[in-house]
Amino acid sequence: MPALPLHTAGPYVAAAYIAFFALILIYVAIMAVRAQRLEHELDELRRDVEAARAAHDSDRETESVL
């Protein structure tokens, strides 16, 4: 004999599926926010590296002229 009669278990099963789906949705949203933040930081690092390379290249040109 089941723990709950089948005709009364339906709402509980539906609620469990809804809760599970909500948790998955929240997890995906958190991962999207993290990915967006990492992408922003990566762009910032790329800009810093390009600026450093440009400064390094301009210093080399200045030294070669002297």
Residue pairs with C-beta under 8 A, 6 or more apart in sequence:
2 9
4 12
